[in-house]
């Protein structure tokens, strides 16, 4: 039992470190084989010009008018309440670096790090006391695509799926 607990903690630490490490590079070509063993499909997000592979266990939710007005373009959830919220927000920023500078001024943002997703610059951060991790990509015209994964604590299967989902983000 102790060995299993230690192994679990080591895996959580390794994945958290990979997501938070500056310069981490996610590549679909390195993840596609693993994803092919899981039932899932690509969802296109025309507003952002990107497509994202989502495992079938994450069911697409109907968006309310309020969610649409808030910039949500997709919400996917499991029966165990693991959720991915996809937003395309107009931040009127000129670059991801500018958005990063804005985020770094917010005291509730932690673990802000740069990374690359299939050659596209991206950011990763957490929101204090929210048990989440967020991946942001600049999609042009001042817009930011964000994927908010929650909960991430004690949710090893979801974290593994999140890494595959992040690696799948690519232009349509």
C-alpha positions in Angstrom: 0.0 0.0 0.0 2.8 2.4 0.9 4.6 1.7 -2.4 1.4 2.4 -4.4 0.9 5.7 -2.5 4.5 6.7 -3.1 4.3 5.8 -6.8 1.1 7.8 -7.2 2.6 10.8 -5.6 5.7 10.5 -7.8 3.5 10.4 -10.9 1.4 13.4 -9.8 4.6 15.3 -9.1 6.1 14.4 -12.5 3.0 15.4 -14.4 2.6 18.6 -12.5 6.2 19.4 -13.1 5.8 18.7 -16.8 2.8 21.0 -17.1 4.5 23.8 -15.1 8.0 23.6 -16.5 9.0 26.6 -18.6 9.7 25.5 -22.1 7.9 22.2 -22.0 6.9 21.1 -25.6 3.7 19.1 -26.2 3.7 17.3 -29.6 0.7 15.4 -31.0 3.1 13.2 -33.0 4.5 11.9 -29.6 1.0 11.4 -28.1 -1.1 10.2 -31.0 -0.4 6.5 -30.5 -1.4 6.6 -26.8 -4.6 8.6 -27.7 -5.5 6.0 -30.4 -5.9 3.5 -27.7 -8.7 5.6 -26.1 -12.1 6.3 -27.6 -12.2 9.9 -28.6 -12.5 12.4 -31.4 -11.4 15.8 -32.6 -13.7 18.8 -32.0 -13.2 21.8 -34.2 -13.5 25.3 -32.6 -13.9 27.5 -35.6 -13.8 30.7 -33.5 -10.3 29.9 -32.5 -9.2 28.1 -35.7 -8.1 25.1 -33.7 -9.2 21.5 -33.2 -8.8 19.5 -30.0 -9.0 15.8 -29.4 -11.4 15.0 -26.6 -11.8 11.5 -25.0 -15.3 10.1 -25.3 -15.6 9.9 -21.5 -15.8 13.7 -21.5 -19.3 14.4 -22.8 -20.0 17.7 -24.5 -22.3 19.9 -22.4 -25.0 22.2 -23.7 -23.9 25.8 -23.3 -26.3 28.3 -21.6 -26.7 31.9 -23.0 -24.6 33.1 -20.0 -21.8 30.7 -20.8 -21.8 31.7 -24.5 -21.7 35.4 -23.5 -18.8 34.7 -21.2 -16.8 33.3 -24.1 -17.3 29.6 -23.6 -17.1 27.6 -26.8 -17.1 24.2 -25.3 -17.6 22.4 -21.9 -16.9 18.7 -21.6 -17.5 16.8 -18.4 -17.3 13.2 -17.0 -19.9 11.6 -14.8 -17.3 12.0 -11.9 -17.3 15.8 -12.4 -13.9 16.2 -14.1 -14.4 19.2 -16.4 -12.7 20.9 -19.3 -13.9 24.4 -20.1 -12.9 25.9 -23.4 -13.1 29.6 -23.8 -12.1 32.0 -26.5 -11.9 35.4 -24.9 -11.2 38.8 -26.4 -8.5 40.2 -24.2 -7.4 42.8 -26.8 -3.8 41.7 -26.3 -1.2 41.9 -29.1 0.7 38.7 -28.0 0.9 35.9 -25.6 3.8 37.7 -23.9 1.5 40.7 -23.2 -1.2 38.3 -21.8 1.5 36.6 -19.6 2.5 40.0 -18.2 -1.2 40.8 -17.4 -1.6 37.4 -15.7 1.6 37.8 -13.7 0.0 41.0 -12.1 -2.9 38.9 -10.6 -2.1 37.6 -7.1 -4.5 34.6 -7.6 -2.5 33.3 -10.5 0.3 30.8 -9.6 2.8 28.6 -11.5 2.7 30.8 -14.6 5.0 29.1 -17.2 5.6 29.2 -21.0 5.4 26.1 -23.1 4.8 25.1 -26.7 2.0 23.0 -28.1 2.6 21.6 -31.6 4.9 24.6 -32.4 2.5 27.2 -31.0 3.5 29.3 -28.0 1.3 28.7 -24.9 1.1 29.5 -21.2 0.1 27.3 -18.3 -1.0 28.5 -14.9 -3.2 27.7 -11.9 -5.7 29.8 -10.1 -5.1 29.9 -6.4 -7.6 27.7 -4.4 -9.4 26.5 -7.6 -7.8 23.0 -8.1 -7.2 23.6 -11.8 -4.7 24.1 -14.5 -5.2 26.4 -17.4 -3.5 26.3 -20.8 -3.7 29.5 -22.9 -2.9 30.1 -26.6 -2.9 33.4 -28.5 -5.1 32.8 -31.6 -4.8 36.3 -33.1 -6.9 39.4 -33.3 -6.4 39.9 -29.5 -8.1 36.6 -28.7 -6.9 34.0 -26.3 -8.1 30.3 -26.3 -8.1 28.8 -22.8 -8.6 25.3 -21.7 -9.4 25.0 -18.0 -9.0 21.5 -16.5 -10.4 20.7 -13.1 -10.1 19.1 -10.6 -6.5 18.1 -10.9 -5.7 17.0 -7.3 -6.0 13.3 -6.7 -7.2 12.8 -10.3 -4.5 10.8 -12.0 -6.5 9.6 -15.0 -7.8 13.0 -15.7 -4.3 14.5 -15.6 -3.1 11.9 -18.0 -6.0 12.6 -20.4 -5.4 16.4 -20.0 -1.8 15.9 -21.2 -3.1 14.1 -24.3 -5.7 16.8 -24.9 -3.1 19.6 -24.6 -0.8 17.7 -27.1 -3.7 17.4 -29.6 -4.3 21.2 -29.9 -3.6 22.1 -33.5 -4.8 24.3 -36.4 -8.0 23.1 -38.2 
